[in-house]
Amino acid sequence: MAAKSKASADEEPTKELVEVTLSKEHTHKRQRLTAGDKIQVTPKQKEWLEGQGKVGAPKEEVSNV
């Protein structure tokens, strides 16, 4: 049975990062950020932030009047 080399065993897979612009306050890596700040996140983190309304354009409120 061949052992993995130490270099390959210690390497973390590189994650694809995307830049997002915050639309609301958010804490990222223990740093308090405000709307308009840009951060690098994984696509999965971006999806979560979008679901929380933290990134992307604010949704327009629709009036039933």
C-alpha positions in Angstrom: 0.0 0.0 0.0 1.5 3.3 -1.1 1.5 6.2 1.3 0.4 9.7 0.1 3.2 12.2 -0.1 3.2 14.7 2.8 2.8 17.6 0.3 -0.3 16.3 -1.3 -1.8 15.2 2.1 -1.3 18.7 3.6 -2.6 20.7 0.6 -6.1 22.1 0.9 -8.1 22.1 -2.3 -8.2 25.6 -3.8 -11.7 27.2 -3.6 -13.1 29.4 -6.2 -13.9 32.8 -4.8 -16.2 35.4 -6.1 -16.4 39.1 -5.1 -19.7 40.4 -3.8 -20.8 43.8 -2.7 -22.8 44.0 0.6 -26.2 45.7 0.5 -26.5 45.5 4.3 -24.2 45.4 7.4 -22.5 42.0 7.8 -19.8 40.4 9.9 -17.2 38.5 7.8 -14.2 36.9 9.3 -14.9 38.7 12.6 -14.8 42.1 10.9 -17.9 44.3 10.9 -18.6 45.5 7.4 -21.2 48.0 6.1 -23.3 48.2 2.9 -21.1 48.9 -0.1 -18.1 46.9 1.2 -16.8 44.2 -1.1 -15.7 40.7 0.1 -14.4 37.5 -1.4 -16.6 34.4 -0.7 -17.2 31.0 -2.1 -20.2 30.5 -4.5 -22.0 28.7 -1.6 -21.5 31.6 0.7 -22.7 34.0 -2.0 -25.9 32.0 -2.3 -26.4 32.1 1.5 -25.8 35.9 1.6 -28.3 36.4 -1.2 -30.9 34.4 0.7 -30.3 36.6 3.7 -30.6 39.8 1.6 -27.0 40.8 2.4 -25.8 41.1 -1.2 -27.4 42.3 -4.4 -29.7 45.2 -5.1 -32.3 45.8 -2.4 -35.7 44.5 -3.5 -38.3 47.0 -4.2 -41.2 47.1 -1.9 -44.5 46.5 -3.7 -47.5 48.5 -2.5 -51.0 46.9 -2.6 -52.6 50.4 -2.9 
